[in-house]
Amino acid sequence: MAQGARDAGYRDVSINLFPAGPFALVHYHLVTQRRALAGKRVEQDTSVDSRIRKLALERLRANIGIIDRWQEALALMAVPSHVPSSIRELSLLADEILFLAGDQSVNTSWYSKRLALSTVYASSELFMTTDKSPNFTETEAFLSRRLHESKKLGTSIQSTGTWLGVQSMGLVNGLRSKGLRI
């Protein structure tokens, strides 16, 4: 960082403005790119899922200019003292994407959707660091597959929950019919 400050014409002491060191630059990139999503236009005539995909791809593409250094950035984010900030920024990104996509969840799925999207996005970002395909088409396909799998898993869990609810009500009603006070 000191060399970069010198190259830019600043004194070496200027790096004291960044007490988190190089992570401050990574965090700045994360915040500015997340905020930049708000200015992206998303067609409202498409499904929420397709808007989520488009916004996640848009955010991934923001890393193209620095992709050759992004593994280093991921390593900095994994440093224990930086993990809370990194996770917070990832959760804010998932929240921003779902909000911009028009997700209107108000029940427990609000949390599960954000967790699922955070997981899918983080794995796609990691995949992107090794993607050598033209225009990162493999990353795009990877993201699409993970989003589809996440949706299928969510549907399966919801169906299982519904089935368990019906079965438990049947059990309670059966016990009531036998005279048990429940």
C-alpha positions in Angstrom: 0.0 0.0 0.0 2.9 2.4 0.8 4.3 1.9 -2.7 0.9 2.5 -4.2 0.6 5.7 -2.2 4.0 6.9 -3.4 3.1 6.1 -7.0 0.0 8.2 -6.7 2.0 11.1 -5.3 1.0 10.7 -1.6 3.3 10.4 1.4 3.8 7.1 3.0 2.0 8.3 6.1 -1.3 8.4 4.1 -1.7 4.7 4.4 -2.6 5.3 8.1 -6.0 6.4 6.7 -6.6 2.7 6.2 -6.3 1.0 9.6 -7.6 -2.2 8.2 -4.9 -2.2 5.6 -5.6 -3.9 2.2 -8.9 -5.1 3.5 -10.2 -1.5 3.5 -9.8 -1.5 -0.3 -11.6 -4.8 -0.6 -14.4 -3.6 1.7 -14.7 -0.4 -0.4 -15.1 -2.4 -3.5 -17.8 -4.6 -1.9 -19.7 -1.6 -0.7 -19.5 0.5 -3.9 -20.4 -2.4 -6.2 -23.4 -3.4 -4.0 -24.6 0.2 -4.0 -24.1 0.4 -7.8 -26.7 -2.3 -8.2 -29.4 0.1 -7.1 -28.9 2.0 -10.4 -29.3 -1.0 -12.6 -32.5 -1.3 -14.5 -34.3 -4.6 -14.2 -37.3 -5.5 -16.4 -40.4 -5.7 -14.3 -42.1 -8.0 -16.8 -39.8 -10.9 -16.0 -40.1 -13.3 -13.0 -38.5 -12.5 -9.7 -36.2 -15.5 -10.2 -34.9 -14.1 -13.5 -34.4 -10.7 -12.0 -32.4 -12.2 -9.1 -30.2 -14.1 -11.6 -29.7 -10.9 -13.7 -28.7 -8.8 -10.6 -26.4 -11.5 -9.2 -24.7 -11.7 -12.7 -24.4 -7.9 -12.8 -22.7 -7.9 -9.4 -20.3 -10.8 -10.4 -19.4 -8.9 -13.6 -18.3 -6.0 -11.4 -15.3 -8.2 -10.4 -14.1 -8.8 -14.0 -11.6 -5.9 -13.9 -10.0 -7.2 -10.8 -10.6 -11.0 -11.1 -6.9 -11.7 -11.3 -6.5 -10.4 -7.8 -9.9 -11.5 -6.4 -8.5 -14.7 -4.8 -6.3 -12.5 -2.7 -9.3 -10.4 -1.8 -11.2 -13.6 -0.8 -8.3 -14.6 1.4 -8.4 -11.2 3.1 -12.1 -11.6 3.7 -11.4 -15.0 5.4 -9.0 -13.4 7.9 -10.8 -13.9 11.3 -10.8 -10.2 12.1 -12.5 -9.4 8.7 -15.0 -12.2 8.7 -17.8 -10.2 10.4 -17.5 -7.3 8.0 -17.4 -9.7 5.0 -20.4 -11.7 6.1 -22.3 -8.5 6.8 -21.6 -7.2 3.4 -22.6 -10.5 1.8 -25.9 -10.4 3.7 -26.5 -6.8 2.6 -25.8 -7.8 -1.0 -28.3 -10.7 -0.8 -30.9 -8.3 0.8 -30.2 -5.7 -1.9 -30.6 -8.2 -4.8 -33.8 -9.6 -3.4 -35.2 -6.2 -2.8 -34.4 -4.9 -6.3 -35.8 -8.1 -7.8 -39.1 -7.4 -6.1 -39.1 -10.2 -3.6 -42.0 -9.6 -1.1 -41.4 -12.3 1.4 -42.6 -11.5 4.9 -42.4 -14.9 6.6 -39.5 -17.2 7.6 -38.7 -17.6 3.9 -37.3 -14.0 4.1 -34.4 -15.4 6.0 -33.9 -18.6 4.1 -34.0 -16.8 0.7 -31.3 -14.5 1.8 -29.2 -17.3 3.2 -29.6 -19.4 0.0 -28.7 -16.4 -2.2 -25.7 -15.6 -0.1 -24.5 -19.1 -0.4 -25.1 -19.3 -4.2 -23.4 -15.9 -4.7 -20.3 -16.7 -2.6 -19.8 -20.1 -4.4 -20.3 -18.4 -7.8 -17.7 -15.7 -6.9 -15.3 -18.4 -5.9 -16.0 -20.4 -9.1 -15.4 -17.2 -11.1 -11.8 -16.9 -9.9 -10.9 -20.1 -11.8 -13.2 -19.6 -14.8 -11.2 -19.2 -18.0 -14.1 -19.3 -20.4 -14.8 -16.4 -22.7 -16.9 -13.7 -21.0 -17.1 -15.9 -18.0 -19.9 -18.0 -19.6 -19.1 -21.0 -17.3 -19.6 -18.7 -14.3 -23.0 -17.7 -15.7 -24.0 -21.3 -16.2 -22.7 -22.2 -12.7 -24.8 -19.4 -11.1 -27.9 -20.5 -13.1 -27.5 -24.1 -11.9 -27.0 -23.1 -8.3 -30.0 -20.8 -8.3 -32.1 -23.6 -9.9 -30.9 -26.1 -7.3 -31.6 -23.7 -4.5 -35.1 -23.1 -5.7 -35.7 -26.9 -6.0 -34.4 -27.4 -2.5 -36.5 -24.6 -1.1 -39.6 -26.1 -2.7 -38.8 -29.6 -1.3 -38.3 -28.2 2.2 -41.6 -26.3 2.0 -43.4 -29.4 0.8 -41.9 -31.5 3.6 -43.0 -28.9 6.1 -46.5 -28.9 4.7 -46.7 -32.7 4.8 -45.4 -32.7 8.4 -48.0 -30.1 9.4 -50.8 -32.1 7.9 -49.6 -35.4 9.5 -49.2 -33.8 12.9 -52.7 -32.3 12.7 -54.0 -35.8 11.7 -52.3 -37.3 14.7 -53.7 -34.7 17.1 -57.2 -35.1 15.7 -56.9 -38.9 16.0 -55.8 -38.6 19.6 -58.7 -36.2 20.3 -61.1 -38.7 18.8 -59.9 -41.2 21.4 -60.8 -38.8 24.2 -57.4 -37.3 24.8 -57.5 -33.6 25.7 -54.9 -31.9 23.5 
